[in-house]
Amino acid sequence: MNRKTKRLITDILLKVLAAVVIFMIFLPIFIMLPSMFKGSREIFSYPWHFFPQKFTIDNFSRLAYLQYTTLGINFFKSLLVTILVAALAVVFSLAINMVAAYAFARLRFPFKKFIWTSVLFTMFIPGITILITSIRVVASLKMLNSIIGLVVPGLVSAYNLFFFRQFFLGFPVDLDEAAKIDGASTFQIFWHVYLPMSKTPMVIIGASIFMGYYNSYMWPTLIIDQNHKDIFQVMTVINSLFYDASELGYGAVLAAAFIAMIPPLIIFVVVQRYIRDGIQLTGVK
């Protein structure tokens, strides 16, 4: 077998593998899309049909009346609250992490190396191991059952700090020196020099923060009780719908899941250009 034949076989195998992976990723979505417009009996009927035999939009209308059922949950309000929480987290997390990263990258202060080593150490601590401690802290600060309690605990991220610090270290020190000669303060250098050139990583990390908060399930479930359903997060609501699907219908659960997919899809459409720019910036092929 010559080299050309080996290369052709390898190319075919890689394409087949890629096709299988893509199929496995999108298979649940392909099943979900038509099932949203079916009744519960048809969803589980055999033989299974891809297209609905009896088209219905009742599954979507049921979501609008959830607060009047035994669940007592307003799905669309939960969706808006979740988007609000994620958006607030993006703004404050970017502000905190970028300022801190700039300080570690460019400023001199006592115990800087020790503090940075401690920050890096936290990257290797599993979040689940400090979950109980985090809840106790949030409870002692009177932040249970509140939007503040949903937003604040995850604002500082060692991963994001590391990412932005490494990005800022890539800028030549001459930029700082030239700005200082022109009379710029430390904050002005950060605001007028570094920040404008950080648009691509800001958008990418911002999207990552948004998705992390938007998809959060365990933390909101632990700190928001049943008496505060008005600030339930959308993943908590979908989980509740799944366990009560016998009353609501599995089609309505799938409809809720589809609606919950829309904000992330919008984020992806907006961010994809910046992801491409980021790949080009890092030189990854």
ROKE-958807 format. One record per residue: residue in one letter; y, z, x of N, C-alpha, C in turn. Coordinates in steps of 0.1 Angstrom, whole numbers, padded with zeros to 4 digits. Atoms other than C-alpha are relative to their C-alpha. Example, Ala and Ser with C-alpha at 12.3 -4.5 7.8 and 13.67 -1.06 7.14 Angstrom:
BEGIN
{marse "a" {-0012 0000 0009} {-0045 0078 0123} {0012 0000 0009}}
{marse "s" {-0011 0000 -0009} {-0011 0071 0137} {0011 0008 -0008}}
***
This chain:
BEGIN
{marse "m" {-0012 0000 0008} {0000 0000 0000} {0013 0000 0009}}
{marse "n" {-0011 0000 -0009} {0032 -0011 0016} {0012 0009 -0005}}
{marse "r" {-0012 -0009 0004} {0066 0007 0015} {0007 -0004 -0013}}
{marse "k" {-0007 0005 0012} {0081 -0015 -0012} {-0008 0004 -0013}}
{marse "t" {0008 -0004 0012} {0052 -0008 -0036} {0001 0015 -0002}}
{marse "k" {-0002 -0015 0002} {0054 0030 -0029} {0013 0003 -0006}}
{marse "r" {-0014 -0002 0005} {0091 0029 -0036} {0000 -0003 -0015}}
{marse "l" {0000 0005 0014} {0085 0010 -0069} {-0008 0010 -0009}}
{marse "i" {0008 -0010 0007} {0058 0035 -0080} {0007 0013 -0002}}
{marse "t" {-0008 -0013 0000} {0080 0065 -0071} {0011 -0001 -0010}}
{marse "d" {-0011 0002 0009} {0109 0050 -0090} {-0005 0000 -0015}}
{marse "i" {0006 0000 0013} {0087 0044 -0121} {-0004 0014 -0005}}
{marse "l" {0004 -0014 0003} {0073 0079 -0120} {0012 0009 -0003}}
{marse "l" {-0012 -0008 0002} {0107 0094 -0117} {0007 -0003 -0013}}
{marse "k" {-0006 0004 0013} {0120 0074 -0147} {-0008 0005 -0011}}
{marse "v" {0009 -0005 0011} {0090 0084 -0168} {0002 0015 -0001}}
{marse "l" {-0002 -0015 0000} {0095 0121 -0158} {0014 0003 -0007}}
{marse "a" {-0013 -0002 0006} {0132 0118 -0167} {0000 -0002 -0015}}
{marse "a" {0001 0003 0014} {0124 0103 -0201} {-0007 0011 -0007}}
{marse "v" {0007 -0011 0006} {0099 0131 -0208} {0009 0012 -0002}}
{marse "v" {-0009 -0012 0000} {0124 0158 -0199} {0011 -0002 -0011}}
{marse "i" {-0010 0003 0010} {0151 0141 -0221} {-0005 0002 -0014}}
{marse "f" {0006 -0001 0013} {0127 0138 -0250} {-0003 0015 -0004}}
{marse "m" {0003 -0014 0004} {0117 0175 -0248} {0013 0007 -0003}}
{marse "i" {-0013 -0007 0002} {0154 0186 -0246} {0005 -0004 -0014}}
{marse "f" {-0007 0005 0012} {0165 0165 -0276} {-0010 0001 -0012}}
{marse "l" {0009 -0001 0011} {0133 0169 -0297} {0004 0010 -0011}}
{marse "p" {-0005 -0010 0010} {0145 0201 -0315} {0012 -0005 -0008}}
{marse "i" {-0012 0005 0007} {0178 0184 -0323} {-0004 -0011 -0010}}
{marse "f" {0004 0011 0009} {0161 0153 -0337} {-0007 0005 -0013}}
{marse "i" {0007 -0006 0012} {0140 0175 -0360} {0010 0007 -0009}}
{marse "m" {-0010 -0007 0007} {0170 0196 -0370} {0009 -0008 -0009}}
{marse "l" {-0010 0008 0007} {0193 0168 -0380} {-0004 -0004 -0014}}
{marse "p" {0004 0004 0013} {0173 0154 -0409} {-0004 0011 -0009}}
{marse "s" {0004 -0012 0007} {0160 0188 -0419} {0011 0007 -0007}}
{marse "m" {-0012 -0006 0007} {0195 0200 -0428} {0002 -0005 -0014}}
{marse "f" {-0002 0006 0013} {0194 0177 -0458} {-0012 0000 -0008}}
{marse "k" {0012 -0001 0007} {0160 0187 -0470} {-0001 0013 -0007}}
{marse "g" {0003 -0013 0005} {0148 0214 -0493} {-0010 0007 0008}}
{marse "s" {0009 -0008 -0008} {0127 0242 -0479} {-0014 -0005 0000}}
{marse "r" {0013 0005 0001} {0095 0228 -0493} {-0003 -0013 0008}}
{marse "e" {0001 0013 -0007} {0101 0194 -0478} {0000 0002 0015}}
{marse "i" {0000 -0002 -0014} {0108 0208 -0444} {-0014 0003 0005}}
{marse "f" {0013 -0004 -0004} {0073 0222 -0442} {-0011 -0008 -0007}}
{marse "s" {0010 0008 0007} {0056 0195 -0462} {-0009 -0008 0010}}
{marse "y" {0009 0008 -0009} {0026 0176 -0447} {-0005 -0012 -0009}}
{marse "p" {-0005 0004 -0013} {0027 0148 -0438} {0015 0001 0001}}
{marse "w" {-0015 -0002 -0002} {0062 0154 -0423} {0007 -0014 0001}}
{marse "h" {-0008 0012 0000} {0088 0127 -0429} {0013 0003 0007}}
{marse "f" {-0013 -0002 -0007} {0118 0122 -0406} {0012 0000 -0009}}
{marse "f" {-0012 0001 0010} {0142 0111 -0433} {-0003 0008 -0013}}
{marse "p" {0002 -0008 0012} {0147 0133 -0463} {-0005 -0009 -0012}}
{marse "q" {0005 0007 0012} {0127 0122 -0494} {0009 0002 -0012}}
{marse "k" {-0010 -0003 0011} {0153 0139 -0516} {0012 0006 0008}}
{marse "f" {-0012 -0004 -0007} {0187 0141 -0499} {0008 0010 -0008}}
{marse "t" {-0008 -0011 0007} {0207 0173 -0506} {0010 0006 0010}}
{marse "i" {-0010 -0007 -0009} {0238 0190 -0492} {0001 0015 -0005}}
{marse "d" {0000 -0014 0005} {0230 0223 -0509} {-0001 0010 0011}}
{marse "n" {0001 -0009 -0011} {0221 0238 -0476} {0014 0004 0006}}
{marse "f" {-0013 -0003 -0005} {0257 0236 -0465} {0008 0008 -0010}}
{marse "s" {-0008 -0007 0011} {0272 0248 -0498} {-0005 0015 0000}}
{marse "r" {0004 -0014 0001} {0250 0279 -0496} {0007 0009 0011}}
{marse "l" {-0007 -0007 -0011} {0267 0289 -0463} {0014 0005 -0005}}
{marse "a" {-0013 -0004 0005} {0300 0291 -0482} {0000 0013 -0009}}
{marse "y" {0002 -0011 0009} {0286 0318 -0505} {-0008 0011 0005}}
{marse "l" {0009 -0010 -0006} {0268 0340 -0480} {0006 0014 -0003}}
{marse "q" {-0006 -0014 0002} {0293 0369 -0485} {-0003 0005 -0014}}
{marse "y" {0003 -0005 0014} {0282 0371 -0522} {-0015 0002 -0001}}
{marse "t" {0015 -0003 0001} {0245 0374 -0513} {-0002 0014 0006}}
{marse "t" {0003 -0013 -0005} {0227 0405 -0501} {0004 0001 0015}}
{marse "l" {-0004 0000 -0014} {0236 0395 -0465} {0015 0005 0001}}
{marse "g" {-0014 -0004 -0001} {0273 0400 -0472} {0008 -0005 0012}}
{marse "i" {-0006 0005 -0012} {0284 0378 -0443} {0007 -0013 -0003}}
{marse "n" {-0008 0013 0001} {0311 0351 -0442} {-0003 -0008 0013}}
{marse "f" {0004 0008 -0012} {0296 0325 -0419} {0012 -0007 0007}}
{marse "f" {-0011 0008 -0006} {0327 0304 -0414} {0011 0010 0006}}
{marse "k" {-0009 -0010 -0006} {0349 0335 -0407} {-0006 0005 0013}}
{marse "s" {0007 -0004 -0013} {0323 0346 -0381} {0001 -0011 0011}}
{marse "l" {-0001 0011 -0010} {0325 0312 -0365} {0014 0000 0006}}
{marse "l" {-0014 0000 -0005} {0363 0314 -0363} {0003 0012 0009}}
{marse "v" {-0002 -0012 -0009} {0362 0350 -0349} {-0007 -0002 0013}}
{marse "t" {0007 0002 -0013} {0337 0339 -0323} {0008 -0009 0009}}
{marse "i" {-0008 0009 -0008} {0359 0310 -0312} {0013 0007 0005}}
{marse "l" {-0012 -0008 -0004} {0389 0334 -0311} {-0004 0009 0012}}
{marse "v" {0004 -0009 -0011} {0370 0359 -0289} {-0003 -0008 0013}}
{marse "a" {0003 0009 -0011} {0358 0331 -0266} {0013 -0005 0006}}
{marse "a" {-0013 0005 -0005} {0393 0317 -0263} {0008 0010 0007}}
{marse "l" {-0007 -0012 -0007} {0409 0351 -0255} {-0007 0003 0013}}
{marse "a" {0007 -0003 -0012} {0382 0356 -0229} {0003 -0010 0011}}
{marse "v" {-0003 0010 -0010} {0389 0323 -0212} {0014 0002 0006}}
{marse "v" {-0014 -0002 -0005} {0427 0330 -0209} {0000 0012 0009}}
{marse "f" {-0002 -0012 -0008} {0424 0366 -0196} {-0010 0000 0012}}
{marse "s" {0009 0000 -0011} {0393 0360 -0175} {0005 -0009 0012}}
{marse "l" {-0006 0009 -0010} {0409 0330 -0157} {0011 0007 0007}}
{marse "a" {-0012 -0007 -0006} {0441 0350 -0151} {-0005 0010 0010}}
{marse "i" {0004 -0011 -0008} {0423 0380 -0137} {-0008 -0005 0012}}
{marse "n" {0009 0005 -0011} {0397 0362 -0116} {0008 -0009 0010}}
{marse "m" {-0007 0009 -0009} {0421 0336 -0101} {0010 0008 0008}}
{marse "v" {-0009 -0008 -0008} {0447 0362 -0091} {-0007 0008 0010}}
{marse "a" {0009 -0008 -0009} {0420 0384 -0076} {-0005 -0009 0011}}
{marse "a" {0006 0010 -0010} {0404 0354 -0058} {0011 -0004 0010}}
{marse "y" {-0011 0004 -0009} {0438 0344 -0044} {0003 0011 0010}}
{marse "a" {-0003 -0011 -0009} {0443 0379 -0030} {-0011 0001 0010}}
{marse "f" {0011 -0001 -0010} {0409 0379 -0013} {0000 -0011 0009}}
{marse "a" {-0001 0012 -0009} {0415 0344 0001} {0011 0000 0009}}
{marse "r" {-0012 0002 -0008} {0450 0348 0014} {0007 0013 0004}}
{marse "l" {-0007 -0012 -0003} {0463 0384 0014} {-0007 0009 0009}}
{marse "r" {0006 -0010 -0008} {0457 0412 0038} {0003 0014 -0006}}
{marse "f" {-0001 -0013 0005} {0451 0447 0025} {-0011 0009 0005}}
{marse "p" {0011 -0009 -0006} {0431 0478 0035} {-0013 -0001 -0007}}
{marse "f" {0014 0000 0005} {0393 0478 0031} {-0003 -0013 -0007}}
{marse "k" {0002 0013 0006} {0395 0441 0021} {-0015 -0004 0001}}
{marse "k" {0014 0005 -0003} {0361 0432 0037} {-0010 0009 -0008}}
{marse "f" {0009 -0009 0007} {0344 0463 0022} {0000 -0003 -0015}}
{marse "i" {-0001 0003 0014} {0357 0456 -0012} {-0006 -0013 -0004}}
{marse "w" {0006 0013 0003} {0347 0420 -0011} {-0015 0000 0001}}
{marse "t" {0015 -0002 -0001} {0312 0429 0001} {-0006 0007 -0012}}
{marse "s" {0004 -0007 0012} {0310 0453 -0028} {-0001 -0009 -0013}}
{marse "v" {-0001 0010 0011} {0320 0425 -0052} {-0012 -0009 0000}}
{marse "l" {0012 0009 -0002} {0293 0402 -0038} {-0013 0007 -0004}}
{marse "f" {0013 -0008 0004} {0267 0430 -0042} {-0002 0000 -0014}}
{marse "t" {0002 0000 0014} {0273 0431 -0079} {-0006 -0013 -0006}}
{marse "m" {0006 0012 0005} {0262 0395 -0082} {-0015 0001 -0001}}
{marse "f" {0015 -0001 0000} {0226 0407 -0075} {-0005 0011 -0008}}
{marse "i" {0004 -0011 0009} {0226 0435 -0100} {-0003 -0006 -0014}}
{marse "p" {0003 0006 0014} {0208 0424 -0133} {0008 0007 -0010}}
{marse "g" {-0009 -0006 0010} {0231 0429 -0162} {-0007 0010 -0009}}
{marse "i" {0008 -0008 0009} {0204 0445 -0183} {-0001 0014 0005}}
{marse "t" {0002 -0014 -0006} {0202 0475 -0159} {0012 0008 -0002}}
{marse "i" {-0012 -0007 0002} {0238 0485 -0166} {0005 -0001 -0014}}
{marse "l" {-0004 0003 0014} {0238 0477 -0203} {0003 0014 -0007}}
{marse "i" {-0003 -0013 0007} {0235 0514 -0215} {0012 0006 0005}}
{marse "t" {-0012 -0006 -0006} {0262 0525 -0191} {0012 -0007 -0005}}
{marse "s" {-0012 0008 0005} {0285 0497 -0203} {0003 0004 -0014}}
{marse "i" {-0003 -0004 0014} {0280 0507 -0239} {0006 0014 -0001}}
{marse "r" {-0006 -0013 -0001} {0288 0543 -0230} {0015 0000 0003}}
{marse "v" {-0014 0002 -0004} {0320 0532 -0213} {0008 -0005 -0011}}
{marse "v" {-0007 0006 0011} {0330 0510 -0242} {0002 0010 -0011}}
{marse "a" {-0001 -0010 0011} {0323 0539 -0267} {0010 0010 0004}}
{marse "s" {-0010 -0010 -0004} {0343 0564 -0246} {0014 -0005 -0001}}
{marse "l" {-0014 0006 0000} {0373 0540 -0246} {0003 -0004 -0015}}
{marse "k" {-0002 0003 0014} {0370 0537 -0284} {0001 -0015 -0003}}
{marse "m" {0000 0015 0001} {0363 0499 -0282} {-0012 -0005 -0008}}
{marse "l" {0012 0005 0008} {0331 0498 -0303} {0006 -0006 -0013}}
{marse "n" {-0003 0006 0012} {0333 0476 -0334} {0014 -0006 0000}}
{marse "s" {-0013 0006 -0001} {0364 0458 -0322} {-0001 -0013 0008}}
{marse "i" {-0001 0012 -0008} {0374 0424 -0308} {0003 0003 0015}}
{marse "i" {-0003 -0004 -0013} {0387 0442 -0277} {-0013 0003 0007}}
{marse "g" {0013 -0003 -0006} {0352 0455 -0271} {-0009 -0012 0003}}
{marse "l" {0007 0013 -0002} {0338 0420 -0274} {0005 -0007 0012}}
{marse "v" {-0007 0009 -0010} {0363 0405 -0249} {0000 0007 0013}}
{marse "v" {-0003 -0007 -0013} {0371 0431 -0222} {-0011 0001 0010}}
{marse "p" {0011 -0004 -0010} {0337 0441 -0206} {-0004 -0012 0009}}
{marse "g" {0005 0011 -0008} {0329 0406 -0194} {0011 -0008 0007}}
{marse "l" {-0011 0008 -0006} {0363 0395 -0181} {-0001 -0003 0015}}
{marse "v" {0001 0002 -0015} {0358 0401 -0144} {-0014 -0004 0003}}
{marse "s" {0013 0006 -0004} {0330 0380 -0129} {0000 -0002 0015}}
{marse "a" {0002 0002 -0015} {0318 0382 -0093} {-0002 -0015 0003}}
{marse "y" {0003 0014 -0002} {0306 0346 -0097} {0013 -0008 0000}}
{marse "n" {-0013 0008 0001} {0340 0333 -0108} {0009 0004 0011}}
{marse "l" {-0008 -0004 -0011} {0357 0354 -0082} {-0004 -0008 0013}}
{marse "f" {0005 0007 -0012} {0335 0339 -0055} {0004 -0015 0000}}
{marse "f" {-0003 0014 0001} {0340 0304 -0068} {0014 -0003 0003}}
{marse "f" {-0014 0003 -0002} {0378 0305 -0069} {0004 0004 0014}}
{marse "r" {-0004 -0004 -0014} {0380 0324 -0035} {-0004 -0011 0009}}
{marse "q" {0004 0011 -0009} {0360 0296 -0018} {0008 -0012 -0002}}
{marse "f" {-0009 0012 0002} {0381 0270 -0035} {0014 0002 0007}}
{marse "f" {-0013 -0002 -0006} {0413 0286 -0023} {0000 0000 0015}}
{marse "l" {0001 0000 -0015} {0400 0290 0012} {-0001 -0014 0005}}
{marse "g" {0000 0014 -0004} {0397 0252 0013} {0013 -0006 0002}}
{marse "f" {-0014 0005 -0003} {0435 0248 0013} {0004 0004 0014}}
{marse "p" {-0006 -0004 -0014} {0452 0247 0047} {0010 0011 -0001}}
{marse "v" {-0009 -0011 0000} {0471 0278 0056} {0015 -0005 0002}}
{marse "d" {-0013 0006 -0002} {0500 0255 0065} {0008 -0001 -0014}}
{marse "l" {-0007 0000 0013} {0508 0253 0027} {0007 0013 -0002}}
{marse "d" {-0007 -0013 0002} {0515 0290 0026} {0012 0001 0009}}
{marse "e" {-0011 -0001 -0009} {0536 0289 0057} {0012 -0008 -0003}}
{marse "a" {-0011 0008 0004} {0556 0260 0045} {0008 0005 -0012}}
{marse "a" {-0007 -0006 0012} {0563 0277 0012} {0008 0012 0004}}
{marse "k" {-0008 -0012 -0004} {0573 0309 0029} {0013 -0003 0007}}
{marse "i" {-0012 0005 -0007} {0597 0290 0051} {0011 -0004 -0010}}
{marse "d" {-0009 0004 0010} {0613 0277 0019} {0004 0012 -0009}}
{marse "g" {-0005 -0012 0007} {0617 0313 0007} {-0009 0004 -0012}}
{marse "a" {0008 -0003 0011} {0588 0314 -0018} {-0007 0014 0002}}
{marse "s" {0008 -0013 -0001} {0572 0348 -0026} {-0015 -0003 -0001}}
{marse "t" {0014 0002 0001} {0535 0354 -0027} {-0004 -0005 -0014}}
{marse "f" {0003 0004 0014} {0534 0351 -0065} {0004 -0015 -0002}}
{marse "q" {-0005 0014 0001} {0555 0319 -0063} {-0009 -0010 0007}}
{marse "i" {0009 0009 -0007} {0531 0304 -0038} {-0012 -0003 -0008}}
{marse "f" {0011 0001 0009} {0502 0311 -0061} {0003 -0008 -0012}}
{marse "w" {-0004 0006 0013} {0520 0299 -0092} {0004 -0015 0002}}
{marse "h" {-0006 0013 -0002} {0537 0268 -0078} {-0008 -0009 0009}}
{marse "v" {0007 0008 -0010} {0513 0257 -0051} {-0015 -0001 -0003}}
{marse "y" {0015 -0001 0002} {0477 0269 -0058} {-0004 -0004 -0014}}
{marse "l" {0004 0002 0014} {0476 0269 -0095} {0001 -0014 -0005}}
{marse "p" {0000 0014 0004} {0487 0233 -0101} {-0012 -0009 0006}}
{marse "m" {0011 0007 -0006} {0460 0221 -0077} {-0014 0005 -0004}}
{marse "s" {0013 -0006 0004} {0433 0242 -0094} {-0004 -0004 -0014}}
{marse "k" {0003 0004 0014} {0432 0223 -0127} {-0015 -0002 -0003}}
{marse "t" {0014 0004 0002} {0397 0209 -0123} {-0009 0013 0000}}
{marse "p" {0009 -0012 0001} {0379 0242 -0114} {0004 0009 -0011}}
{marse "m" {-0004 -0008 0011} {0400 0260 -0140} {-0007 -0004 -0013}}
{marse "v" {0006 0006 0013} {0387 0237 -0168} {-0015 0002 0000}}
{marse "i" {0015 -0002 -0001} {0351 0239 -0155} {-0004 0014 -0002}}
{marse "i" {0003 -0014 0001} {0350 0276 -0151} {0004 0005 -0014}}
{marse "g" {-0004 -0003 0014} {0370 0280 -0184} {-0010 -0003 -0010}}
{marse "a" {0010 0005 0009} {0344 0260 -0202} {-0013 0009 0001}}
{marse "s" {0012 -0008 -0002} {0316 0281 -0187} {0003 0014 -0006}}
{marse "i" {-0003 -0013 0006} {0334 0313 -0198} {-0001 -0001 -0015}}
{marse "f" {0000 0002 0015} {0339 0300 -0233} {-0015 0000 -0005}}
{marse "m" {0014 0001 0005} {0302 0291 -0236} {-0008 0013 0001}}
{marse "g" {0006 -0013 -0002} {0291 0324 -0222} {0003 0010 -0011}}
{marse "y" {-0004 -0009 0012} {0311 0343 -0249} {-0005 -0006 -0013}}
{marse "y" {0004 0007 0012} {0303 0318 -0276} {-0015 0002 -0003}}
{marse "n" {0014 -0001 0002} {0266 0320 -0271} {-0005 0015 0001}}
{marse "s" {0005 -0014 -0002} {0265 0358 -0266} {-0006 0005 -0013}}
{marse "y" {0008 -0006 0011} {0240 0376 -0288} {-0002 0015 0002}}
{marse "m" {0004 -0014 -0002} {0229 0408 -0273} {0011 0010 0000}}
{marse "w" {-0011 -0009 -0001} {0262 0424 -0265} {0007 0002 -0014}}
{marse "p" {-0006 -0002 0013} {0279 0417 -0299} {-0010 0008 -0010}}
{marse "t" {0010 -0006 0009} {0247 0429 -0317} {0000 0015 0003}}
{marse "l" {0001 -0014 -0004} {0248 0462 -0297} {0012 0008 -0004}}
{marse "i" {-0012 -0008 0002} {0284 0472 -0302} {0007 -0002 -0014}}
{marse "i" {-0006 0002 0013} {0292 0458 -0337} {-0011 0004 -0010}}
{marse "d" {0010 -0005 0009} {0274 0477 -0365} {0002 -0008 -0014}}
{marse "q" {0001 0007 0013} {0266 0466 -0401} {0013 0002 -0009}}
{marse "n" {-0012 -0003 0008} {0299 0481 -0414} {0012 -0008 0004}}
{marse "h" {-0011 0009 -0005} {0320 0456 -0395} {-0005 -0014 0001}}
{marse "k" {0005 0014 0001} {0305 0423 -0406} {0011 -0010 0001}}
{marse "d" {-0011 0009 -0001} {0340 0408 -0406} {0002 -0005 0014}}
{marse "i" {-0001 0005 -0014} {0338 0405 -0368} {-0013 -0003 0006}}
{marse "f" {0013 0004 -0005} {0302 0395 -0365} {0002 -0013 0008}}
{marse "q" {0000 0012 -0008} {0296 0368 -0339} {-0010 -0010 -0006}}
{marse "v" {0008 0010 0007} {0281 0335 -0350} {-0015 0000 0004}}
{marse "m" {0014 0000 -0004} {0249 0339 -0330} {-0007 0012 -0007}}
{marse "t" {0006 -0011 0007} {0243 0373 -0346} {-0002 -0004 -0015}}
{marse "v" {0001 0004 0013} {0249 0357 -0380} {-0012 -0009 -0002}}
{marse "i" {0012 0010 0001} {0224 0328 -0374} {-0013 0008 0002}}
{marse "n" {0012 -0008 -0001} {0198 0354 -0363} {-0003 0007 -0013}}
{marse "s" {0001 -0007 0013} {0204 0373 -0395} {-0005 -0010 -0011}}
{marse "l" {0004 0010 0010} {0200 0341 -0415} {-0014 -0004 0002}}
{marse "f" {0014 0004 -0002} {0167 0333 -0398} {-0009 0010 -0005}}
{marse "y" {0009 -0011 0005} {0152 0367 -0407} {0001 0001 -0015}}
{marse "d" {-0001 0000 0015} {0164 0362 -0443} {-0001 -0014 -0005}}
{marse "a" {0001 0014 0004} {0155 0325 -0445} {-0008 -0001 -0013}}
{marse "s" {0008 0001 0012} {0130 0332 -0473} {0009 0001 -0013}}
{marse "e" {-0010 0000 0011} {0160 0340 -0495} {0010 -0011 0000}}
{marse "l" {-0010 0011 -0001} {0185 0315 -0482} {-0006 -0014 0001}}
{marse "g" {0006 0013 -0002} {0162 0287 -0472} {0002 -0004 0014}}
{marse "y" {-0001 0004 -0014} {0154 0273 -0438} {0010 -0012 0002}}
{marse "g" {-0009 0011 -0002} {0175 0242 -0444} {0014 0006 0002}}
{marse "a" {-0013 -0006 -0002} {0206 0265 -0447} {0001 0005 0014}}
{marse "v" {0000 -0005 -0014} {0197 0281 -0414} {0002 -0011 0010}}
{marse "l" {-0002 0012 -0009} {0195 0247 -0397} {0014 -0006 -0002}}
{marse "a" {-0014 0005 0002} {0228 0237 -0413} {0010 0009 0008}}
{marse "a" {-0009 -0009 -0007} {0244 0268 -0399} {-0001 -0002 0015}}
{marse "a" {0002 0002 -0015} {0229 0261 -0364} {0007 -0013 0004}}
{marse "f" {-0007 0013 -0003} {0243 0225 -0366} {0015 0002 0001}}
{marse "i" {-0015 -0003 0000} {0278 0237 -0375} {0004 0008 0013}}
{marse "a" {-0003 -0008 -0011} {0276 0262 -0347} {0000 -0008 0013}}
{marse "m" {0001 0009 -0012} {0268 0234 -0322} {0013 -0008 0002}}
{marse "i" {-0012 0009 -0001} {0301 0215 -0330} {0010 0005 0010}}
{marse "p" {-0010 -0004 -0010} {0325 0237 -0309} {-0004 -0003 0014}}
{marse "p" {0004 0004 -0014} {0304 0234 -0277} {0000 -0015 0003}}
{marse "l" {-0001 0015 -0002} {0301 0196 -0283} {0014 -0004 0003}}
{marse "i" {-0014 0003 -0002} {0339 0194 -0285} {0004 0004 0014}}
{marse "i" {-0003 -0005 -0014} {0342 0215 -0253} {-0006 -0010 0010}}
{marse "f" {0006 0009 -0009} {0318 0191 -0236} {0008 -0013 0001}}
{marse "v" {-0007 0013 0000} {0337 0160 -0246} {0013 0002 0007}}
{marse "v" {-0013 -0002 -0006} {0370 0175 -0234} {-0002 0003 0015}}
{marse "v" {0002 -0005 -0014} {0355 0189 -0201} {-0007 -0010 0009}}
{marse "q" {0009 0008 -0008} {0332 0161 -0190} {0007 -0008 0011}}
{marse "r" {-0007 0007 -0010} {0359 0142 -0172} {0003 0009 0012}}
{marse "y" {-0003 -0009 -0011} {0368 0173 -0152} {-0013 0004 0008}}
{marse "i" {0013 -0002 -0007} {0331 0179 -0144} {-0003 -0011 0010}}
{marse "r" {0002 0011 -0009} {0329 0144 -0130} {0010 0001 0012}}
{marse "d" {-0010 -0001 -0011} {0361 0150 -0110} {-0005 0011 0010}}
{marse "g" {0004 -0011 -0009} {0346 0183 -0097} {-0012 -0004 0008}}
{marse "i" {0011 0005 -0008} {0314 0166 -0086} {0005 -0009 0011}}
{marse "q" {-0006 0008 -0011} {0335 0140 -0067} {0007 0008 0010}}
{marse "l" {-0007 -0009 -0009} {0355 0168 -0052} {-0009 0007 0010}}
{marse "t" {0010 -0007 -0008} {0324 0186 -0039} {-0008 -0010 0009}}
{marse "g" {0007 0010 -0008} {0309 0153 -0026} {-0015 -0001 -0005}}
{marse "v" {0014 0001 0005} {0277 0158 -0047} {-0003 -0014 -0006}}
{marse "k" {0004 0013 0005} {0260 0125 -0054} {-0010 0001 -0012}}
***
